[in-house]
Amino acid sequence: MVLAGIFLVVVSCYRSWQELLKLLGILTLAAVGVFFSGYFYGTETTAGSAGPLLYGLQLASRIFCFGLLGSSFAATTTLTDFSYSLQQQLRLPSTFAYGLLAAFHIAPLIQIEYQNVRASLAARGVTAVAWSPRLLVPLLVKAVRWSETLAVAMESRGFTEGPRTYARRYTITWRDGLFAGFLCSLVLFFTYYF
């Protein structure tokens, strides 16, 4: 919970109170479900000597910790920065990094296209459930078309795999190492003493 508190402070610096309350509501709903699963269905071997109540609380606290960790990463990092960092630090090939970037940018379009297909079917008097092939097949066709268009556009603009220059270099500084070391020492301390 200490780590969740640290990540909550980070997220609260970058997000509005409405977004923060919405995030905490979603995490609380998930944590309550996980708590009751651990409380009612945890066996003696999984709960150990802690008992079902403490075991359920431990599982629920992990939901907050990991949810706020991911939210703090999403709040402090843009997709472009993340893509360039993957290329420069992890030596990810440019093809994969730009493909990942394109996939993130296309994801909101899929929801819009889903609503368009659903409205098109409704206009013709056809009802379809959420996972109906009548809805999903046009989405798959559209996704294939988008990927082909993107590949042709990148190729026509001379995108090739090879040495690249970057307008901005991303480096890992001593502050990054210090922050990572601080978080790891907190995890080890609370794991060992609690």
C-alpha positions as MATLAB code, in Angstrom:
seq = 'MVLAGIFLVVVSCYRSWQELLKLLGILTLAAVGVFFSGYFYGTETTAGSAGPLLYGLQLASRIFCFGLLGSSFAATTTLTDFSYSLQQQLRLPSTFAYGLLAAFHIAPLIQIEYQNVRASLAARGVTAVAWSPRLLVPLLVKAVRWSETLAVAMESRGFTEGPRTYARRYTITWRDGLFAGFLCSLVLFFTYYF';
ca = [
       0.000    0.000    0.000;
       3.002    2.295    0.492;
       3.916    1.838   -3.172;
       0.293    2.425   -4.144;
       0.399    5.664   -2.144;
       3.554    6.814   -3.950;
       2.037    6.044   -7.340;
      -1.199    7.777   -6.297;
       0.768   10.955   -5.564;
       2.437   10.737   -8.989;
      -0.889   10.210  -10.779;
      -2.568   13.042   -8.847;
       0.095   15.462  -10.108;
      -0.747   14.709  -13.747;
      -4.495   13.973  -13.770;
      -7.576   15.936  -12.762;
      -9.583   15.025   -9.671;
     -12.435   13.679  -11.797;
     -10.094   11.307  -13.653;
      -8.443   10.295  -10.399;
     -11.778    9.504   -8.732;
     -12.882    7.503  -11.764;
      -9.628    5.512  -11.673;
      -9.943    4.864   -7.935;
     -13.562    3.768   -8.391;
     -12.589    1.219  -11.043;
      -9.659   -0.041   -8.954;
     -11.847   -0.272   -5.846;
     -14.454   -2.296   -7.713;
     -11.776   -4.710   -8.944;
     -10.114   -4.866   -5.515;
     -13.410   -5.693   -3.776;
     -13.973   -8.583   -6.187;
     -10.458   -9.918   -5.658;
     -10.758   -9.479   -1.884;
     -13.894  -11.600   -1.681;
     -12.371  -14.219   -3.975;
      -9.363  -14.505   -1.673;
     -11.495  -14.368    1.449;
     -14.006  -17.036    0.472;
     -11.991  -19.264   -1.834;
      -8.472  -19.057   -0.431;
      -7.357  -22.418    0.911;
      -5.212  -23.001    3.963;
      -2.149  -23.492    1.764;
      -2.649  -20.183   -0.076;
      -3.652  -18.112    2.955;
      -1.129  -19.759    5.274;
      -1.169  -18.592    8.865;
      -2.439  -15.146    7.857;
      -6.029  -16.253    7.611;
      -8.541  -15.489    4.918;
      -9.104  -11.838    5.892;
      -5.455  -10.846    5.639;
      -5.030  -12.945    2.498;
      -7.949  -11.147    0.835;
      -6.494   -7.768    1.838;
      -3.098   -8.717    0.414;
      -4.657   -9.649   -2.914;
      -6.770   -6.474   -3.008;
      -3.779   -4.255   -2.235;
      -1.975   -5.675   -5.269;
      -4.795   -4.440   -7.487;
      -4.222   -0.897   -6.232;
      -0.441   -1.147   -6.487;
      -0.322   -2.475  -10.048;
      -3.236   -0.338  -11.238;
      -1.670    2.861   -9.923;
       1.767    1.822  -11.219;
       0.380    1.471  -14.730;
      -1.582    4.697  -14.383;
       1.486    6.622  -13.236;
       3.390    5.304  -16.255;
       0.548    6.280  -18.594;
       0.238    9.723  -16.982;
       3.927   10.585  -17.260;
       4.865    9.067  -20.636;
       3.605    9.920  -24.106;
       3.368    7.264  -26.811;
       6.028    8.954  -28.901;
       8.443    9.149  -25.973;
       7.750    5.506  -25.153;
       8.374    4.438  -28.755;
      11.660    6.348  -29.021;
      12.781    5.065  -25.639;
      12.143    1.461  -26.721;
      14.280    2.053  -29.786;
      17.124    3.801  -27.987;
      17.343    1.901  -24.698;
      16.081   -1.588  -25.556;
      17.340   -1.530  -29.179;
      13.890   -2.476  -30.458;
      13.873   -2.392  -34.277;
      12.227    0.704  -35.725;
       9.738   -1.446  -37.624;
       8.283   -2.845  -34.394;
       8.385    0.478  -32.543;
       6.521    2.346  -35.276;
       4.113   -0.569  -35.682;
       3.352   -0.365  -31.960;
       2.866    3.380  -32.239;
       0.522    2.933  -35.206;
      -1.488    0.272  -33.351;
      -2.041    2.628  -30.408;
      -3.180    5.398  -32.746;
      -5.549    3.102  -34.640;
      -7.181    1.675  -31.480;
      -9.612    4.612  -30.985;
     -10.628    4.356  -34.642;
     -11.738    0.762  -34.094;
     -14.335    1.891  -31.552;
     -15.655    4.527  -33.966;
     -15.796    1.986  -36.794;
     -17.594   -0.485  -34.500;
     -20.276    2.112  -33.800;
     -20.564    2.882  -37.540;
     -21.053   -0.810  -38.415;
     -23.609   -1.204  -35.641;
     -25.522    1.870  -36.864;
     -25.351    0.580  -40.436;
     -26.854   -2.743  -39.408;
     -29.547   -1.015  -37.359;
     -30.460    1.172  -40.337;
     -31.099   -1.990  -42.338;
     -33.181   -3.494  -39.530;
     -30.576   -6.130  -38.608;
     -29.975   -6.765  -34.914;
     -26.658   -8.176  -33.792;
     -25.201   -8.998  -30.397;
     -21.917   -7.387  -29.306;
     -19.666  -10.243  -30.520;
     -21.636  -11.134  -33.627;
     -19.666  -12.001  -36.779;
     -21.853   -9.445  -38.544;
     -20.087   -6.782  -36.493;
     -16.610   -8.266  -36.223;
     -15.963   -9.279  -39.840;
     -16.278   -5.701  -41.178;
     -13.954   -4.554  -38.389;
     -11.356   -7.144  -39.360;
     -11.589   -6.133  -43.013;
     -11.200   -2.473  -42.072;
      -8.188   -3.265  -39.841;
      -6.488   -5.138  -42.694;
      -7.117   -2.177  -45.004;
      -5.677    0.232  -42.445;
      -2.555   -1.897  -42.014;
      -2.023   -2.146  -45.779;
      -2.500    1.600  -46.213;
      -0.065    2.308  -43.390;
       2.540   -0.093  -44.786;
       2.301    1.472  -48.262;
       2.501    4.985  -46.793;
       5.616    4.137  -44.775;
       7.258    2.446  -47.742;
       6.463    5.318  -50.118;
       8.061    7.772  -47.686;
      11.296    5.782  -47.655;
      10.976    4.107  -44.278;
      13.636    1.413  -44.044;
      15.302   -0.451  -41.237;
      18.774    0.870  -40.652;
      20.769    3.441  -38.719;
      18.597    6.362  -37.685;
      19.171    9.754  -36.174;
      16.916   11.170  -33.490;
      16.017   14.760  -32.770;
      15.829   13.915  -29.072;
      17.993   11.413  -27.229;
      16.530    9.512  -24.282;
      19.005    8.493  -21.633;
      18.705    6.882  -18.259;
      19.998    9.349  -15.688;
      21.208    8.839  -12.147;
      17.851   10.151  -10.876;
      16.062    7.346  -12.730;
      18.361    4.774  -11.136;
      17.918    6.380   -7.725;
      14.122    6.312   -8.032;
      14.137    2.663   -9.194;
      16.495    1.738   -6.348;
      14.262    3.532   -3.835;
      11.169    1.647   -5.025;
      13.007   -1.710   -4.989;
      14.334   -1.076   -1.475;
      10.798   -0.219   -0.299;
       9.488   -3.456   -1.790;
      12.267   -5.503   -0.159;
      11.831   -3.745    3.194;
       8.086   -4.258    3.395;
       8.327   -7.796    2.019;
      10.932   -8.794    4.590;
       9.505   -7.045    7.659;
       5.792   -7.420    6.995;
];
